[in-house]
């Protein structure tokens, strides 16, 4: 008999209370409780890497998951974990900007548009 228990690793990505509240409200709006916030790093942009931040119902092999209470979970794929360790997701709601932001201490530089980093 083989053990098919899925072991899940944690990751070092943080989520501010403001961002967690926004995620929670978006999940309520969607009427879904099976979605997680997925953060990934992909090749692209003018500095080499771009962030991907979206809701996902899947749990892929090797995903690192961290729960922030009230059903809010952040998922990071195994390839992205080293690039995102210590990063924090926040939500800004000002006149100049509305949306999720990522403060990543691993980014050594970014482009002028702020969408990509290296």
N, C-alpha and C positions, 0 to 999 in steps of 0.2 A: 504494500500500500504506500503510495507516495503522498507527501504533504503538498497540497495545492494552495496553502495559505499565501496570500500576497503580502509581502513585507513592504512597507512604505517608508521611505526615508523622509526626513524633514529637510527644509532648506532654510537659508539665512535671510530670506526676503521679509521685510516688515511691512505692515499696513497700518497707517495712522487711523485713529478713531474716526476722523472725518471721511477718509476713503472707505472704511468699513461700513459706515452709515450710508454712504452713497451706493455702495455695492448692494447692501441690504434693500434699499429703496428700489433699485433697479430690478432686483429679483422679485420683489413684491409686485411691481408694475407688470413684469412679464408673467406673473402667476406661476413661477417655476421655483422649485426647491431642489432641483437636481443639477443645477449649473454651478460651476466653479469659475473663478477668475484665473485665467491662464496667462502667465507672463513668460515670454520666450525671447531669445536673441537670435536674429537671423542675419546672414550676410546681406549687405546692401547699403544704400545711402552713400553720400559722398565721403564719409569718414570710415566706412568699412562694415559697421554693424548697425542694425536697427532693432528697436523694441517692437514686439508684437504683444498686445494686451487685448484680450477678448474673453467672452464667456464660452465655456466648453462643457459639454456633458460627459465627455470621454475621460477615462483614466487609462493612460497608456503605460505600457511596461516600463518600469524604471522611474516613473514620475515621482517627484518629491512634493509632498502635500503638507501644508500647515493650516490649521484651523484657527480662526480669529473670533470665534463665538457667534452665536445666533445664526449658525448655518453658513457663515462666510468662510470659504476656503480659497487659498491661493495655491495654484499648481505650477510647478516649474519642471520642464523636461530635463533629463540628466545632462545633456550637452550644454544647457544654458546655466546650470547651477553655478559653475565656477565664475562665470561672468557677472552673476547677480548677487553673490554672497555679500550681505551687508547693505544691499539696496533697500530703499523705502519707497513704497507707493503712497502718494498723497492725492488729494482732490482739491483743486482750486476752483473757487467760484467768485470771480471778481469781474469788474467791468472790462478789464483787459483780456482776461482768459477764463475759460471754463473747461475743465477736463481733468483727467488723471495726469499726474506728473510722476516721474521716476528720478529719485536722487540716488545715483550709483557711485559709490566711492572707487569702484574699479575702473571707471571710465577715465582715461588719461587725457582726453580731449574730445571735442565735438565740433560739428560744422556750424556755420552761421545760422542755419535754419533750426538747429536744435533737435532735429529728428534722428540724427545718427551720431555714433560715437566710435572711439577706438580705445 
